[in-house]
Amino acid sequence: MEKRLILRFAILLLVTATAVTSCKKDARETNYSYFVSKEFSITYNKEYINNMIGIAAGTYSGINDLKPFVTSDVDVYKLIYKTTINNEKINASGLICIPSTPGEYPVLCFQNDTNTKNEYAPSKYVINPLYQMIEVVASMGYIVVIPDYPGFGESAQIPHPYLIAEPTVRSIIDMLFAVKEFGSSETPGISIKDEYYLLGYSQGGWATLTLHKAMEQDYSVDFNLKGSACGAGPYNLNLLFQGMINASVYPMPVYLGYIVNAYTAYHQFSTPVSDIFKEPYASRLASLYTGTLTSDQINSQLTTSIPDLITTDLLSGFNSSSKYAPVREALAKNSVTAWNTGKPLFLVHGGSDTHVSPVSTENMYNAMIQAGTPTQICKKEIIPGLDHGTGVLPCMVKSILFLKSLEDYK
């Protein structure tokens, strides 16, 4: 969910960058179904990338294990593409990060964690330290794709479908189609290898596992999925919601509000907001999720006291009352149900996570194994002592190393 490492890694931005930025747009007169245009953003050279890794090693030394894989400079572009949300064609956006060295490269698609502010979307905040750490993975032999998600960047005019499966998957798949569509015609010397890797954390962990299932079951002809790594994802949304409202104090009410606001906007349930939140929070909810406020600003407009935030009826009847059946059904519909996957999968979580309980990952792993997935296909690691924010870097490094290990996997 919300990234908490911006300040922790802000020092990364003080490294003397040899990166060069530009505003040059590149949109050719070609008939594309998905691709609209790309705009050059920044270049990272190998020295800058290695310096960045070295500084981050002061927080987590394990990141040094990535240094041997750095072999190329990286060019980063904003990508605009077409997708469909609520049966309406719109333009969406994200980043595509390409090795500067000519060659054929697989695609790694990264799904980011909770964001509430449009200016913090990947294509708007390219030098966010967390995004940088993913952008430079392209130097390790990937074409890295980072969607903004609907509701941000080029699609900031619509609500963000927070933890809603269909529009999330559709928008990411369409971005991958756009990347596949323009291929080497838009990136001379670079060709796309038909191998796709998925990576994500928190909301992005949920999105990654949801996408993994869709690519394996519905898009296997279009994309050769090689494997996925999911960090700290809220896979069972009823479990997540219940854990939030069962706490007397929950530190991130922004997440609760985000779910209710998005599910209302996308007609996932018909339950009135006033049946879920008490006043004055029910009335102000819609005004908080317009892409202008940070999560901390939204938290300050809510309350961490669950009895003060949530109605008495919901607290007593969420699990049993027919009044809240639409809420339970909507959360279940957008949860990830286990299946027998044939594609390598790594589930990782901080053991002291107070935002998304590691029970989410434990349960998902056990359910995948019970569904028939072999233990050599599905791996799990719970890292002791890490909370949601402190777990980001270790979980991502371990995930990248897992994905690198799959390159020779058949």
Secondary structure, 3 states (H helix, E strand, C coil): CCCCCCCCCHHHHHCCCCCCECCCEECCCCCCCCEEEEEEEEEECHHHHHHHHHHHCCCCHHHHHHHHHCCCCEEEEEEEEEEEECCEEEEEEEEEEEECCCEEEEEEEEECCCCCCHHHCCCCCCCCHHHHHHHHHHHHCCEEEEECCCCCHHHCCCCCCCCCHHHHHHHHHHHHHHHHHHHHHHCCCEEEEEEEEEEEECHHHHHHHHHHHHHHHCCCCCCCEEEEEEECCCCCHHHHHHHHHHCCECCCHHHHHHHHHHHHHCCCCCCCHHHCECCCHHHHHHHHCCCCCCHHHHHHHCCCEHHHHECHHHHHHCCCCHHHHHHHHHHHHCCCCCCCCCCCEEEEEECCCCCCCCHHHHHHHHHHHHCCCCCCCEEEEEECCCCCCCCHHHHHHHHHHHHHHCCCCC
